[in-house]
Every structure is written in structure tokens, then in C-alpha cells.
Amino acid sequence: MIGVDDSVDHDRYAHALEQLVDAVVAGDKPAEPPQPEPAVDLMTALEQSVEEARAARHPTKHPSKADRKGT
């Protein structure tokens, strides 16, 4: 049976919690937690991806919405 080497994996939450506990025990001010990345609008990203794919396949066949309105 092949074992799993979990020494390369680390738990960021557990590590951050250990640092917080160590700082509190030592009487230091704990570090600020990292800020989460902003959310991505999936529908907008999908629409943009579809438009780019269409343009790559048929550059003159499917003009963008802005091109259709402008001419």
C-alpha cells in the first residue's frame, strides 16, 4: 500500500491560528489577517470569453455588440 506524504501540505488556517496564539501568549499585538481577493462576476467573465472565442474563430463573421451599433 502506498502512503500519503502530507508533509508538503500545510494548513494555512492552522498556521495562522498558531501564530495568533503565540503572539497573544507573548503579549504582542497579533498581525492583521490577509484580505480576501475580490469576487469575480462569473457571468461577465463567461460572456467575455464567448465573445473572444467567436472573434478568434470568425473575425469578420461575428462583430462585437459595440461594432454592430456603431456602423
Z-matrix of the N, CA and C atoms (Angstrom, degrees):
N
C 1 1.454
C 2 1.525 1 108.52
N 3 1.328 2 116.20 1 136.70
C 4 1.456 3 121.59 2 179.65
C 5 1.522 4 108.69 3 -91.55
N 6 1.331 5 115.49 4 129.70
C 7 1.458 6 120.33 5 179.31
C 8 1.512 7 111.65 6 -86.22
N 9 1.297 8 115.84 7 165.59
C 10 1.459 9 121.96 8 178.50
C 11 1.518 10 108.40 9 -102.30
N 12 1.324 11 116.01 10 127.26
C 13 1.463 12 120.70 11 178.10
C 14 1.522 13 108.33 12 -92.21
N 15 1.313 14 116.31 13 99.98
C 16 1.458 15 119.60 14 -178.90
C 17 1.528 16 112.13 15 -94.18
N 18 1.327 17 117.39 16 11.66
C 19 1.464 18 119.60 17 179.92
C 20 1.526 19 111.72 18 -70.95
N 21 1.334 20 117.37 19 -23.57
C 22 1.458 21 120.05 20 179.18
C 23 1.521 22 111.88 21 -83.81
N 24 1.298 23 117.04 22 -23.32
C 25 1.457 24 120.87 23 177.46
C 26 1.521 25 109.46 24 -82.89
N 27 1.307 26 114.54 25 146.91
C 28 1.450 27 117.57 26 176.24
C 29 1.515 28 109.05 27 -139.74
N 30 1.277 29 115.09 28 153.36
C 31 1.450 30 122.03 29 -179.46
C 32 1.527 31 107.48 30 -100.97
N 33 1.338 32 116.16 31 106.30
C 34 1.462 33 119.88 32 -176.80
C 35 1.528 34 111.59 33 -61.49
N 36 1.329 35 116.72 34 -37.31
C 37 1.452 36 120.07 35 179.82
C 38 1.525 37 110.65 36 -64.37
N 39 1.322 38 116.63 37 -46.71
C 40 1.464 39 120.34 38 -179.89
C 41 1.523 40 110.33 39 -62.74
N 42 1.332 41 117.03 40 -40.52
C 43 1.466 42 120.93 41 178.93
C 44 1.529 43 110.85 42 -63.79
N 45 1.325 44 116.83 43 -44.48
C 46 1.468 45 120.95 44 178.95
C 47 1.519 46 110.65 45 -64.37
N 48 1.327 47 116.93 46 -38.57
C 49 1.456 48 120.63 47 178.67
C 50 1.528 49 111.21 48 -65.43
N 51 1.332 50 116.54 49 -41.20
C 52 1.461 51 120.15 50 176.82
C 53 1.526 52 111.48 51 -61.29
N 54 1.336 53 116.18 52 -41.93
C 55 1.466 54 119.60 53 178.54
C 56 1.522 55 111.34 54 -64.35
N 57 1.327 56 117.30 55 -39.44
C 58 1.454 57 121.71 56 178.51
C 59 1.524 58 110.63 57 -63.29
N 60 1.309 59 116.49 58 -46.93
C 61 1.465 60 120.70 59 179.71
C 62 1.522 61 110.49 60 -62.12
N 63 1.337 62 117.07 61 -44.64
C 64 1.462 63 120.54 62 178.86
C 65 1.527 64 111.49 63 -60.40
N 66 1.329 65 117.03 64 -41.19
C 67 1.467 66 121.06 65 -179.95
C 68 1.520 67 110.96 66 -66.22
N 69 1.322 68 117.35 67 -42.54
C 70 1.471 69 120.90 68 -179.81
C 71 1.522 70 110.20 69 -65.93
N 72 1.325 71 117.44 70 -42.65
C 73 1.460 72 121.64 71 179.78
C 74 1.530 73 110.43 72 -63.01
N 75 1.340 74 116.51 73 -38.90
C 76 1.455 75 120.88 74 -179.04
C 77 1.533 76 111.78 75 -78.19
N 78 1.342 77 117.40 76 -8.48
C 79 1.456 78 120.81 77 179.89
C 80 1.517 79 113.26 78 83.53
N 81 1.322 80 117.24 79 11.33
C 82 1.467 81 121.37 80 178.43
C 83 1.522 82 109.99 81 -86.71
N 84 1.354 83 113.79 82 161.88
C 85 1.450 84 119.21 83 174.72
C 86 1.530 85 107.53 84 -79.42
N 87 1.327 86 118.26 85 128.23
C 88 1.469 87 119.85 86 -179.24
C 89 1.530 88 111.69 87 -66.46
N 90 1.312 89 116.18 88 151.18
C 91 1.465 90 122.35 89 178.66
C 92 1.520 91 109.49 90 -69.24
N 93 1.341 92 115.44 91 153.59
C 94 1.458 93 120.86 92 177.21
C 95 1.530 94 109.20 93 -69.90
N 96 1.322 95 117.12 94 140.42
C 97 1.464 96 119.00 95 178.36
C 98 1.531 97 110.34 96 -70.70
N 99 1.315 98 117.55 97 151.68
C 100 1.469 99 119.70 98 178.49
C 101 1.525 100 110.51 99 -66.76
N 102 1.330 101 116.13 100 145.87
C 103 1.462 102 121.16 101 179.55
C 104 1.525 103 109.62 102 -82.64
N 105 1.329 104 116.86 103 140.52
C 106 1.470 105 119.19 104 178.81
C 107 1.522 106 110.60 105 -70.45
N 108 1.316 107 115.65 106 154.97
C 109 1.455 108 121.12 107 177.29
C 110 1.528 109 108.70 108 -73.15
N 111 1.339 110 117.22 109 148.29
C 112 1.465 111 118.82 110 179.82
C 113 1.528 112 111.37 111 -65.66
N 114 1.322 113 115.41 112 150.78
C 115 1.457 114 121.20 113 -179.55
C 116 1.528 115 110.48 114 -69.81
N 117 1.312 116 115.58 115 150.88
C 118 1.460 117 122.13 116 179.39
C 119 1.527 118 108.26 117 -102.91
N 120 1.333 119 116.69 118 133.53
C 121 1.462 120 120.51 119 175.45
C 122 1.527 121 107.37 120 -77.77
N 123 1.311 122 116.19 121 102.99
C 124 1.463 123 121.22 122 -173.42
C 125 1.527 124 112.65 123 -65.70
N 126 1.324 125 117.73 124 -35.96
C 127 1.463 126 119.53 125 -179.16
C 128 1.525 127 110.90 126 -66.55
N 129 1.313 128 117.27 127 -42.93
C 130 1.463 129 121.06 128 177.99
C 131 1.526 130 110.45 129 -63.99
N 132 1.317 131 117.14 130 -42.39
C 133 1.466 132 120.97 131 178.94
C 134 1.522 133 110.75 132 -63.47
N 135 1.331 134 117.73 133 -39.42
C 136 1.463 135 121.59 134 178.92
C 137 1.526 136 110.59 135 -66.20
N 138 1.337 137 117.05 136 -45.99
C 139 1.464 138 120.51 137 179.37
C 140 1.534 139 111.03 138 -59.99
N 141 1.319 140 116.41 139 -42.83
C 142 1.459 141 120.66 140 179.43
C 143 1.527 142 110.50 141 -64.06
N 144 1.312 143 117.23 142 -41.21
C 145 1.458 144 121.49 143 179.44
C 146 1.524 145 111.18 144 -63.53
N 147 1.330 146 116.91 145 -41.48
C 148 1.461 147 121.09 146 179.23
C 149 1.523 148 109.96 147 -65.01
N 150 1.326 149 117.64 148 -44.80
C 151 1.470 150 121.21 149 178.34
C 152 1.533 151 110.94 150 -59.95
N 153 1.323 152 117.13 151 -43.54
C 154 1.463 153 120.71 152 179.68
C 155 1.529 154 111.30 153 -64.80
N 156 1.322 155 116.75 154 -40.12
C 157 1.466 156 120.48 155 179.32
C 158 1.527 157 110.54 156 -65.81
N 159 1.321 158 116.85 157 -41.43
C 160 1.472 159 120.17 158 177.96
C 161 1.524 160 110.44 159 -63.49
N 162 1.302 161 116.95 160 -45.02
C 163 1.461 162 121.04 161 -178.79
C 164 1.529 163 110.58 162 -63.60
N 165 1.314 164 117.05 163 -36.43
C 166 1.466 165 120.32 164 -179.50
C 167 1.532 166 111.27 165 -69.85
N 168 1.328 167 116.80 166 -36.17
C 169 1.460 168 120.70 167 -179.17
C 170 1.522 169 112.50 168 -77.87
N 171 1.315 170 116.49 169 -43.42
C 172 1.466 171 121.82 170 -175.14
C 173 1.532 172 109.22 171 -136.99
N 174 1.316 173 117.92 172 81.27
C 175 1.461 174 120.68 173 -173.94
C 176 1.530 175 114.45 174 -58.80
N 177 1.326 176 119.39 175 -33.67
C 178 1.462 177 119.86 176 -178.63
C 179 1.517 178 112.55 177 -101.30
N 180 1.306 179 118.07 178 -14.62
C 181 1.459 180 121.60 179 -175.87
C 182 1.522 181 112.71 180 -77.97
N 183 1.343 182 118.37 181 -36.28
C 184 1.460 183 122.45 182 -176.36
C 185 1.524 184 110.53 183 -123.29
N 186 1.342 185 118.06 184 83.07
C 187 1.467 186 118.02 185 176.76
C 188 1.524 187 110.20 186 -67.90
N 189 1.311 188 115.92 187 155.00
C 190 1.464 189 119.55 188 -179.82
C 191 1.517 190 109.65 189 -66.94
N 192 1.316 191 117.75 190 165.97
C 193 1.456 192 122.54 191 179.45
C 194 1.521 193 111.03 192 -58.79
N 195 1.321 194 117.66 193 -39.86
C 196 1.464 195 121.75 194 -179.71
C 197 1.520 196 110.67 195 -64.88
N 198 1.339 197 117.60 196 -38.74
C 199 1.449 198 121.61 197 179.15
C 200 1.530 199 111.44 198 -66.91
N 201 1.334 200 117.27 199 -38.23
C 202 1.453 201 120.90 200 -179.68
C 203 1.519 202 111.31 201 -67.00
N 204 1.323 203 118.61 202 -37.21
C 205 1.460 204 122.52 203 -179.33
C 206 1.514 205 111.33 204 -74.45
N 207 1.329 206 117.93 205 -33.62
C 208 1.459 207 122.60 206 -174.68
C 209 1.508 208 114.19 207 -76.70
N 210 1.321 209 119.26 208 -22.51
C 211 1.468 210 120.08 209 -176.88
C 212 1.488 211 112.28 210 -118.64
